[in-house]
Amino acid sequence: MTKSRFSLLLLFICLSVILMISCSKTSEDKLITTNGQTCDTAGMKYGSNVIPVLQANCYSCHSNGNTDGSGGIRLDTYADLKKYADNGFLAGNISHASGFIGMPYGLPKMDDCNINTIIDWINRGAQND
Ligand code: HEC
């Protein structure tokens, strides 16, 4: 191998490494892609992020006046939801983890955006924020 070919090869390796580093940076972003949909599930809050997910997927069985068949379990107040966030059920139920009853009951799992919204809120301490 001539000297100029060697330096060309060296340049190519350097460029590849730079490309790899810049590409791997995207994994630091808090973006999750589900069904071609992009969502940000970092810093999720009870009021603005968690409630809308529960409203759309859970309140039909777990809110005031709508607890028939759910053993009277309500999730429409912060105190009620916090109980299940702290004892691990909420995370287990929504991710259909083994040993937990999958929620929404009798239905497929919610999409990853919705699940991760709630999981992130739990991981941040399930605050009333
Ligand atoms: C179609 C009605 C229905 C929907 C919708 C529903 N649930 Fe439930 N949920 C139930 C029933 C029924 C139970 C009681 C299950 C049992 O104990 O056999 C339950 C129990 C629970 C419990 C108590 C823990 C347990 O395993 O018993 C939690 C927490 C819960 N649901 C969370 C949710 C969340 C979060 C959603 C929305 C993502 C949701 N549920 C949607 C019917 C529903």
Backbone and ligand atoms as CSV (ligand in chain L), in Angstrom:
chain,resi,resn,atom,element,x,y,z
A,1,MET,N,N,0.842,-1.200,0.000
A,1,MET,CA,C,0.000,0.000,0.000
A,1,MET,C,C,0.878,1.251,0.000
A,2,THR,N,N,0.592,2.144,-0.909
A,2,THR,CA,C,1.397,3.375,-0.962
A,2,THR,C,C,0.983,4.310,0.172
A,3,LYS,N,N,1.843,5.290,0.386
A,3,LYS,CA,C,1.594,6.211,1.496
A,3,LYS,C,C,0.305,7.009,1.284
A,4,SER,N,N,0.064,7.448,0.020
A,4,SER,CA,C,-1.120,8.274,-0.232
A,4,SER,C,C,-2.397,7.430,-0.076
A,5,ARG,N,N,-2.323,6.144,-0.492
A,5,ARG,CA,C,-3.506,5.287,-0.329
A,5,ARG,C,C,-3.790,5.079,1.144
A,6,PHE,N,N,-2.696,4.951,1.908
A,6,PHE,CA,C,-2.856,4.735,3.358
A,6,PHE,C,C,-3.525,5.933,4.012
A,7,SER,N,N,-3.093,7.143,3.635
A,7,SER,CA,C,-3.698,8.326,4.256
A,7,SER,C,C,-5.148,8.496,3.820
A,8,LEU,N,N,-5.452,8.051,2.587
A,8,LEU,CA,C,-6.826,8.102,2.108
A,8,LEU,C,C,-7.691,7.167,2.976
A,9,LEU,N,N,-7.138,5.975,3.252
A,9,LEU,CA,C,-7.839,4.999,4.074
A,9,LEU,C,C,-8.059,5.553,5.477
A,10,LEU,N,N,-7.027,6.220,5.985
A,10,LEU,CA,C,-7.102,6.808,7.323
A,10,LEU,C,C,-8.199,7.873,7.366
A,11,LEU,N,N,-8.251,8.688,6.310
A,11,LEU,CA,C,-9.266,9.745,6.211
A,11,LEU,C,C,-10.663,9.116,6.201
A,12,PHE,N,N,-10.799,8.008,5.448
A,12,PHE,CA,C,-12.086,7.326,5.344
A,12,PHE,C,C,-12.520,6.797,6.710
A,13,ILE,N,N,-11.573,6.218,7.440
A,13,ILE,CA,C,-11.885,5.696,8.778
A,13,ILE,C,C,-12.313,6.820,9.702
A,14,CYS,N,N,-11.579,7.935,9.645
A,14,CYS,CA,C,-11.934,9.081,10.480
A,14,CYS,C,C,-13.338,9.567,10.184
A,15,LEU,N,N,-13.659,9.689,8.911
A,15,LEU,CA,C,-14.976,10.166,8.510
A,15,LEU,C,C,-16.063,9.209,9.008
A,16,SER,N,N,-15.798,7.890,8.922
A,16,SER,CA,C,-16.785,6.906,9.372
A,16,SER,C,C,-17.049,7.059,10.862
A,17,VAL,N,N,-15.948,7.255,11.599
A,17,VAL,CA,C,-16.101,7.400,13.056
A,17,VAL,C,C,-16.922,8.642,13.382
A,18,ILE,N,N,-16.621,9.746,12.696
A,18,ILE,CA,C,-17.370,10.989,12.926
A,18,ILE,C,C,-18.851,10.773,12.617
A,19,LEU,N,N,-19.114,10.078,11.518
A,19,LEU,CA,C,-20.487,9.807,11.105
A,19,LEU,C,C,-21.199,8.963,12.160
A,20,MET,N,N,-20.486,7.940,12.668
A,20,MET,CA,C,-21.078,7.065,13.680
A,20,MET,C,C,-21.419,7.843,14.948
A,21,ILE,N,N,-20.497,8.719,15.352
A,21,ILE,CA,C,-20.724,9.496,16.575
A,21,ILE,C,C,-21.920,10.428,16.398
A,22,SER,N,N,-21.966,11.106,15.247
A,22,SER,CA,C,-23.055,12.061,15.058
A,22,SER,C,C,-24.395,11.352,14.941
A,23,CYS,N,N,-24.396,10.125,14.380
A,23,CYS,CA,C,-25.650,9.390,14.263
A,23,CYS,C,C,-26.109,8.891,15.618
A,24,SER,N,N,-25.172,8.395,16.422
A,24,SER,CA,C,-25.566,7.823,17.709
A,24,SER,C,C,-26.115,8.889,18.643
A,25,LYS,N,N,-25.884,10.147,18.291
A,25,LYS,CA,C,-26.415,11.237,19.120
A,25,LYS,C,C,-27.931,11.230,19.177
A,26,THR,N,N,-28.567,10.755,18.087
A,26,THR,CA,C,-30.025,10.764,18.055
A,26,THR,C,C,-30.594,9.908,19.175
A,27,SER,N,N,-29.837,8.895,19.649
A,27,SER,CA,C,-30.364,8.035,20.704
A,27,SER,C,C,-30.465,8.775,22.033
A,28,GLU,N,N,-29.812,9.930,22.119
A,28,GLU,CA,C,-29.914,10.708,23.355
A,28,GLU,C,C,-31.218,11.501,23.405
A,29,ASP,N,N,-31.792,11.743,22.241
A,29,ASP,CA,C,-33.072,12.446,22.220
A,29,ASP,C,C,-34.137,11.565,22.834
A,30,LYS,N,N,-35.131,12.193,23.452
A,30,LYS,CA,C,-36.154,11.411,24.144
A,30,LYS,C,C,-37.330,11.128,23.221
A,31,LEU,N,N,-37.010,10.718,22.003
A,31,LEU,CA,C,-38.082,10.491,21.046
A,31,LEU,C,C,-38.328,9.008,20.839
A,32,ILE,N,N,-39.575,8.624,20.872
A,32,ILE,CA,C,-39.930,7.233,20.676
A,32,ILE,C,C,-40.860,7.149,19.475
A,33,THR,N,N,-40.557,6.235,18.600
A,33,THR,CA,C,-41.385,6.124,17.413
A,33,THR,C,C,-42.310,4.922,17.508
A,34,THR,N,N,-43.578,5.173,17.390
A,34,THR,CA,C,-44.571,4.107,17.422
A,34,THR,C,C,-45.447,4.234,16.187
A,35,ASN,N,N,-45.537,3.188,15.431
A,35,ASN,CA,C,-46.351,3.199,14.211
A,35,ASN,C,C,-46.036,4.426,13.355
A,36,GLY,N,N,-44.742,4.733,13.244
A,36,GLY,CA,C,-44.328,5.861,12.429
A,36,GLY,C,C,-44.646,7.203,13.053
A,37,GLN,N,N,-45.109,7.166,14.286
A,37,GLN,CA,C,-45.511,8.396,14.966
A,37,GLN,C,C,-44.394,8.752,15.949
A,38,THR,N,N,-44.086,10.023,16.046
A,38,THR,CA,C,-43.022,10.430,16.961
A,38,THR,C,C,-43.627,11.119,18.168
A,39,CYS,N,N,-43.145,10.741,19.345
A,39,CYS,CA,C,-43.679,11.397,20.528
A,39,CYS,C,C,-42.568,11.641,21.533
A,40,ASP,N,N,-42.729,12.677,22.302
A,40,ASP,CA,C,-41.757,13.023,23.328
A,40,ASP,C,C,-42.356,12.640,24.668
A,41,THR,N,N,-41.686,11.726,25.379
A,41,THR,CA,C,-42.251,11.287,26.658
A,41,THR,C,C,-41.286,11.573,27.793
A,42,ALA,N,N,-40.627,12.743,27.729
A,42,ALA,CA,C,-39.746,13.149,28.824
A,42,ALA,C,C,-40.424,14.254,29.623
A,43,GLY,N,N,-40.244,14.228,30.933
A,43,GLY,CA,C,-40.790,15.286,31.787
A,43,GLY,C,C,-42.304,15.324,31.797
A,44,MET,N,N,-42.925,14.149,31.762
A,44,MET,CA,C,-44.391,14.089,31.718
A,44,MET,C,C,-45.023,14.534,33.033
A,45,LYS,N,N,-46.103,15.325,32.919
A,45,LYS,CA,C,-46.785,15.863,34.099
A,45,LYS,C,C,-48.181,15.284,34.251
A,46,TYR,N,N,-48.642,15.234,35.504
A,46,TYR,CA,C,-49.956,14.670,35.804
A,46,TYR,C,C,-51.055,15.416,35.050
A,47,GLY,N,N,-51.077,16.735,35.223
A,47,GLY,CA,C,-52.170,17.519,34.654
A,47,GLY,C,C,-52.196,17.545,33.139
A,48,SER,N,N,-51.065,17.902,32.536
A,48,SER,CA,C,-51.104,18.130,31.094
A,48,SER,C,C,-50.853,16.893,30.253
A,49,ASN,N,N,-50.219,15.841,30.817
A,49,ASN,CA,C,-49.892,14.674,30.002
A,49,ASN,C,C,-50.622,13.397,30.412
A,50,VAL,N,N,-50.658,13.128,31.719
A,50,VAL,CA,C,-51.216,11.853,32.191
A,50,VAL,C,C,-52.746,11.839,32.119
A,51,ILE,N,N,-53.378,12.913,32.613
A,51,ILE,CA,C,-54.847,12.946,32.621
A,51,ILE,C,C,-55.464,12.711,31.225
A,52,PRO,N,N,-54.961,13.370,30.175
A,52,PRO,CA,C,-55.563,13.120,28.857
A,52,PRO,C,C,-55.501,11.646,28.427
A,53,VAL,N,N,-54.417,10.947,28.777
A,53,VAL,CA,C,-54.292,9.525,28.425
A,53,VAL,C,C,-55.329,8.706,29.199
A,54,LEU,N,N,-55.481,9.013,30.489
A,54,LEU,CA,C,-56.450,8.285,31.321
A,54,LEU,C,C,-57.877,8.569,30.856
A,55,GLN,N,N,-58.117,9.834,30.512
A,55,GLN,CA,C,-59.442,10.234,30.045
A,55,GLN,C,C,-59.849,9.408,28.825
A,56,ALA,N,N,-58.909,9.244,27.911
A,56,ALA,CA,C,-59.217,8.552,26.659
A,56,ALA,C,C,-59.274,7.037,26.821
A,57,ASN,N,N,-58.563,6.492,27.803
A,57,ASN,CA,C,-58.428,5.035,27.868
A,57,ASN,C,C,-58.928,4.366,29.141
A,58,CYS,N,N,-59.139,5.117,30.204
A,58,CYS,CA,C,-59.398,4.479,31.496
A,58,CYS,C,C,-60.644,4.982,32.218
A,59,TYR,N,N,-60.973,6.255,32.059
A,59,TYR,CA,C,-62.074,6.823,32.839
A,59,TYR,C,C,-63.414,6.159,32.525
A,60,SER,N,N,-63.559,5.549,31.364
A,60,SER,CA,C,-64.832,4.911,31.033
A,60,SER,C,C,-65.170,3.832,32.052
A,61,CYS,N,N,-64.167,3.274,32.729
A,61,CYS,CA,C,-64.416,2.257,33.761
A,61,CYS,C,C,-63.946,2.704,35.147
A,62,HIS,N,N,-63.122,3.720,35.221
A,62,HIS,CA,C,-62.491,4.072,36.500
A,62,HIS,C,C,-62.714,5.511,36.947
A,63,SER,N,N,-63.901,6.043,36.697
A,63,SER,CA,C,-64.136,7.396,37.201
A,63,SER,C,C,-65.454,7.456,37.950
A,64,ASN,N,N,-65.676,8.549,38.593
A,64,ASN,CA,C,-66.884,8.737,39.385
A,64,ASN,C,C,-68.122,8.407,38.550
A,65,GLY,N,N,-68.904,7.436,39.019
A,65,GLY,CA,C,-70.097,7.064,38.276
A,65,GLY,C,C,-69.841,6.038,37.195
A,66,ASN,N,N,-68.578,5.730,36.936
A,66,ASN,CA,C,-68.242,4.748,35.895
A,66,ASN,C,C,-67.346,3.644,36.435
A,67,THR,N,N,-67.709,3.108,37.580
A,67,THR,CA,C,-66.839,2.074,38.142
A,67,THR,C,C,-67.498,0.696,38.133
A,68,ASP,N,N,-68.645,0.560,37.440
A,68,ASP,CA,C,-69.308,-0.745,37.354
A,68,ASP,C,C,-68.349,-1.760,36.766
A,69,GLY,N,N,-68.214,-2.888,37.430
A,69,GLY,CA,C,-67.395,-3.963,36.879
A,69,GLY,C,C,-65.910,-3.763,37.093
A,70,SER,N,N,-65.525,-2.685,37.734
A,70,SER,CA,C,-64.085,-2.525,37.970
A,70,SER,C,C,-63.787,-2.562,39.469
A,71,GLY,N,N,-64.675,-3.171,40.209
A,71,GLY,CA,C,-64.454,-3.318,41.645
A,71,GLY,C,C,-64.438,-1.984,42.364
A,72,GLY,N,N,-65.102,-0.976,41.789
A,72,GLY,CA,C,-65.172,0.338,42.418
A,72,GLY,C,C,-63.859,1.107,42.382
A,73,ILE,N,N,-62.949,0.661,41.520
A,73,ILE,CA,C,-61.641,1.336,41.449
A,73,ILE,C,C,-61.740,2.620,40.640
A,74,ARG,N,N,-61.424,3.746,41.297
A,74,ARG,CA,C,-61.427,5.039,40.616
A,74,ARG,C,C,-60.000,5.510,40.393
A,75,LEU,N,N,-59.781,6.098,39.239
A,75,LEU,CA,C,-58.449,6.625,38.945
A,75,LEU,C,C,-58.518,8.089,38.538
A,76,ASP,N,N,-59.670,8.717,38.809
A,76,ASP,CA,C,-59.860,10.093,38.343
A,76,ASP,C,C,-59.517,11.150,39.384
A,77,THR,N,N,-58.932,10.729,40.506
A,77,THR,CA,C,-58.396,11.735,41.422
A,77,THR,C,C,-56.916,11.430,41.580
A,78,TYR,N,N,-56.147,12.460,41.904
A,78,TYR,CA,C,-54.713,12.262,42.067
A,78,TYR,C,C,-54.425,11.241,43.162
A,79,ALA,N,N,-55.128,11.351,44.312
A,79,ALA,CA,C,-54.877,10.457,45.440
A,79,ALA,C,C,-55.118,8.992,45.062
A,80,ASP,N,N,-56.206,8.734,44.306
A,80,ASP,CA,C,-56.501,7.359,43.888
A,80,ASP,C,C,-55.429,6.816,42.958
A,81,LEU,N,N,-55.057,7.629,41.976
A,81,LEU,CA,C,-54.061,7.174,40.999
A,81,LEU,C,C,-52.696,6.966,41.650
A,82,LYS,N,N,-52.337,7.878,42.542
A,82,LYS,CA,C,-51.036,7.837,43.226
A,82,LYS,C,C,-50.839,6.510,43.958
A,83,LYS,N,N,-51.918,6.005,44.574
A,83,LYS,CA,C,-51.872,4.711,45.268
A,83,LYS,C,C,-51.355,3.617,44.331
A,84,TYR,N,N,-51.927,3.562,43.138
A,84,TYR,CA,C,-51.560,2.513,42.190
A,84,TYR,C,C,-50.224,2.799,41.500
A,85,ALA,N,N,-49.842,4.058,41.441
A,85,ALA,CA,C,-48.524,4.392,40.887
A,85,ALA,C,C,-47.454,3.905,41.864
A,86,ASP,N,N,-47.698,4.124,43.164
A,86,ASP,CA,C,-46.704,3.778,44.186
A,86,ASP,C,C,-46.606,2.278,44.451
A,87,ASN,N,N,-47.726,1.555,44.349
A,87,ASN,CA,C,-47.628,0.117,44.660
A,87,ASN,C,C,-47.225,-0.715,43.444
A,88,GLY,N,N,-46.955,-0.060,42.315
A,88,GLY,CA,C,-46.434,-0.767,41.155
A,88,GLY,C,C,-47.492,-1.334,40.221
A,89,PHE,N,N,-48.769,-1.294,40.646
A,89,PHE,CA,C,-49.814,-1.877,39.804
A,89,PHE,C,C,-49.990,-1.112,38.490
A,90,LEU,N,N,-50.033,0.212,38.602
A,90,LEU,CA,C,-50.288,1.021,37.406
A,90,LEU,C,C,-49.323,0.670,36.274
A,91,ALA,N,N,-48.030,0.642,36.583
A,91,ALA,CA,C,-47.019,0.325,35.566
A,91,ALA,C,C,-47.207,-1.098,35.054
A,92,GLY,N,N,-47.457,-2.038,35.975
A,92,GLY,CA,C,-47.643,-3.441,35.596
A,92,GLY,C,C,-48.884,-3.641,34.747
A,93,ASN,N,N,-49.982,-3.012,35.151
A,93,ASN,CA,C,-51.246,-3.160,34.426
A,93,ASN,C,C,-51.154,-2.610,33.004
A,94,ILE,N,N,-50.617,-1.400,32.847
A,94,ILE,CA,C,-50.631,-0.790,31.509
A,94,ILE,C,C,-49.597,-1.404,30.566
A,95,SER,N,N,-48.514,-1.996,31.128
A,95,SER,CA,C,-47.550,-2.633,30.220
A,95,SER,C,C,-47.849,-4.118,30.043
A,96,HIS,N,N,-48.986,-4.554,30.580
A,96,HIS,CA,C,-49.407,-5.968,30.477
A,96,HIS,C,C,-48.288,-6.895,30.935
A,97,ALA,N,N,-47.640,-6.528,32.039
A,97,ALA,CA,C,-46.552,-7.340,32.586
A,97,ALA,C,C,-47.145,-8.636,33.151
A,98,SER,N,N,-46.338,-9.694,33.146
A,98,SER,CA,C,-46.867,-10.962,33.625
A,98,SER,C,C,-47.162,-10.851,35.119
A,99,GLY,N,N,-48.284,-11.428,35.525
A,99,GLY,CA,C,-48.708,-11.346,36.907
A,99,GLY,C,C,-49.662,-10.182,37.158
A,100,PHE,N,N,-49.866,-9.339,36.151
A,100,PHE,CA,C,-50.781,-8.203,36.288
A,100,PHE,C,C,-51.945,-8.369,35.313
A,101,ILE,N,N,-53.100,-7.833,35.710
A,101,ILE,CA,C,-54.244,-7.825,34.802
A,101,ILE,C,C,-54.018,-6.692,33.808
A,102,GLY,N,N,-54.014,-7.031,32.513
A,102,GLY,CA,C,-53.737,-6.014,31.499
A,102,GLY,C,C,-54.821,-4.954,31.430
A,103,MET,N,N,-54.401,-3.678,31.394
A,103,MET,CA,C,-55.327,-2.552,31.252
A,103,MET,C,C,-54.969,-1.783,30.002
A,104,PRO,N,N,-55.925,-1.221,29.259
A,104,PRO,CA,C,-57.361,-1.264,29.509
A,104,PRO,C,C,-57.898,-2.707,29.492
A,105,TYR,N,N,-58.783,-3.011,30.426
A,105,TYR,CA,C,-59.296,-4.354,30.660
A,105,TYR,C,C,-59.912,-4.960,29.401
A,106,GLY,N,N,-59.433,-6.144,29.044
A,106,GLY,CA,C,-59.994,-6.867,27.910
A,106,GLY,C,C,-59.672,-6.263,26.554
A,107,LEU,N,N,-58.802,-5.271,26.551
A,107,LEU,CA,C,-58.462,-4.602,25.290
A,107,LEU,C,C,-56.955,-4.699,25.052
A,108,PRO,N,N,-56.494,-4.455,23.801
A,108,PRO,CA,C,-55.043,-4.461,23.552
A,108,PRO,C,C,-54.352,-3.358,24.342
A,109,LYS,N,N,-53.043,-3.509,24.487
A,109,LYS,CA,C,-52.234,-2.486,25.167
A,109,LYS,C,C,-52.411,-1.141,24.470
A,110,MET,N,N,-52.255,-0.058,25.219
A,110,MET,CA,C,-52.223,1.263,24.593
A,110,MET,C,C,-50.935,1.352,23.782
A,111,ASP,N,N,-50.815,2.361,22.919
A,111,ASP,CA,C,-49.569,2.470,22.151
A,111,ASP,C,C,-48.425,2.946,23.068
A,112,ASP,N,N,-47.200,2.774,22.580
A,112,ASP,CA,C,-46.016,3.069,23.397
A,112,ASP,C,C,-45.974,4.515,23.888
A,113,CYS,N,N,-46.480,5.439,23.067
A,113,CYS,CA,C,-46.477,6.851,23.487
A,113,CYS,C,C,-47.284,7.008,24.771
A,114,ASN,N,N,-48.462,6.444,24.802
A,114,ASN,CA,C,-49.320,6.565,25.982
A,114,ASN,C,C,-48.731,5.831,27.183
A,115,ILE,N,N,-48.232,4.625,26.952
A,115,ILE,CA,C,-47.640,3.843,28.053
A,115,ILE,C,C,-46.436,4.589,28.628
A,116,ASN,N,N,-45.545,5.056,27.755
A,116,ASN,CA,C,-44.335,5.725,28.231
A,116,ASN,C,C,-44.619,7.074,28.882
A,117,THR,N,N,-45.713,7.706,28.493
A,117,THR,CA,C,-46.125,8.948,29.144
A,117,THR,C,C,-46.364,8.683,30.629
A,118,ILE,N,N,-47.115,7.619,30.919
A,118,ILE,CA,C,-47.431,7.292,32.314
A,118,ILE,C,C,-46.199,6.761,33.052
A,119,ILE,N,N,-45.411,5.916,32.379
A,119,ILE,CA,C,-44.207,5.353,33.018
A,119,ILE,C,C,-43.225,6.480,33.389
A,120,ASP,N,N,-43.047,7.442,32.488
A,120,ASP,CA,C,-42.124,8.542,32.786
A,120,ASP,C,C,-42.607,9.346,33.989
A,121,TRP,N,N,-43.915,9.585,34.048
A,121,TRP,CA,C,-44.490,10.327,35.182
A,121,TRP,C,C,-44.251,9.548,36.482
A,122,ILE,N,N,-44.437,8.233,36.454
A,122,ILE,CA,C,-44.187,7.393,37.647
A,122,ILE,C,C,-42.711,7.478,38.042
A,123,ASN,N,N,-41.830,7.339,37.048
A,123,ASN,CA,C,-40.386,7.363,37.326
A,123,ASN,C,C,-39.914,8.696,37.894
A,124,ARG,N,N,-40.647,9.764,37.578
A,124,ARG,CA,C,-40.301,11.077,38.107
A,124,ARG,C,C,-40.914,11.300,39.480
A,125,GLY,N,N,-41.547,10.270,40.045
A,125,GLY,CA,C,-42.061,10.368,41.403
A,125,GLY,C,C,-43.568,10.524,41.500
A,126,ALA,N,N,-44.251,10.369,40.357
A,126,ALA,CA,C,-45.725,10.450,40.323
A,126,ALA,C,C,-46.220,11.670,41.103
A,127,GLN,N,N,-45.708,12.826,40.723
A,127,GLN,CA,C,-46.053,14.058,41.440
A,127,GLN,C,C,-47.380,14.645,40.973
A,128,ASN,N,N,-47.972,15.432,41.838
A,128,ASN,CA,C,-49.210,16.124,41.478
A,128,ASN,C,C,-48.844,17.435,40.780
A,129,ASP,N,N,-48.303,17.278,39.558
A,129,ASP,CA,C,-47.796,18.471,38.854
A,129,ASP,C,C,-48.590,18.800,37.600
L,1,HEC,C1,C,-63.460,-1.882,30.239
L,1,HEC,C2,C,-63.267,-1.405,31.594
L,1,HEC,C3,C,-61.847,-1.010,31.985
L,1,HEC,C4,C,-61.010,-0.110,31.369
L,1,HEC,C5,C,-61.261,0.685,30.089
L,1,HEC,C6,C,-59.850,-0.023,32.204
L,1,HEC,N1,N,-59.963,-0.846,33.298
L,1,HEC,FE1,FE,-58.687,-0.988,34.879
L,1,HEC,N2,N,-59.862,-2.369,35.759
L,1,HEC,C7,C,-61.024,-2.890,35.195
L,1,HEC,C8,C,-61.487,-3.997,36.020
L,1,HEC,C9,C,-62.691,-4.870,35.721
L,1,HEC,C10,C,-60.571,-4.121,37.103
L,1,HEC,C11,C,-60.601,-5.124,38.233
L,1,HEC,C12,C,-59.894,-6.352,37.752
L,1,HEC,C13,C,-59.945,-7.456,38.785
L,1,HEC,O1,O,-59.606,-7.188,39.926
L,1,HEC,O2,O,-60.289,-8.554,38.395
L,1,HEC,C14,C,-59.573,-3.062,36.912
L,1,HEC,C15,C,-58.523,-2.834,37.779
L,1,HEC,C16,C,-57.562,-1.869,37.601
L,1,HEC,C17,C,-56.513,-1.528,38.531
L,1,HEC,C18,C,-56.311,-2.150,39.912
L,1,HEC,C19,C,-55.171,-3.121,39.925
L,1,HEC,C20,C,-55.571,-4.513,39.578
L,1,HEC,O3,O,-54.788,-5.179,38.871
L,1,HEC,O4,O,-56.618,-4.962,40.061
L,1,HEC,C21,C,-55.763,-0.555,37.978
L,1,HEC,C22,C,-54.531,0.114,38.569
L,1,HEC,C23,C,-56.338,-0.275,36.683
L,1,HEC,N3,N,-57.432,-1.059,36.482
L,1,HEC,C24,C,-55.811,0.656,35.802
L,1,HEC,C25,C,-56.384,0.943,34.569
L,1,HEC,C26,C,-55.798,1.899,33.661
L,1,HEC,C27,C,-54.533,2.696,33.908
L,1,HEC,C28,C,-56.617,1.922,32.571
L,1,HEC,C29,C,-56.428,2.726,31.318
L,1,HEC,C30,C,-55.176,2.522,30.615
L,1,HEC,C31,C,-57.708,1.005,32.810
L,1,HEC,N4,N,-57.534,0.423,34.024
L,1,HEC,C32,C,-58.753,0.804,31.912
L,1,HEC,C33,C,-61.690,-2.430,34.078
L,1,HEC,C34,C,-61.183,-1.477,33.191
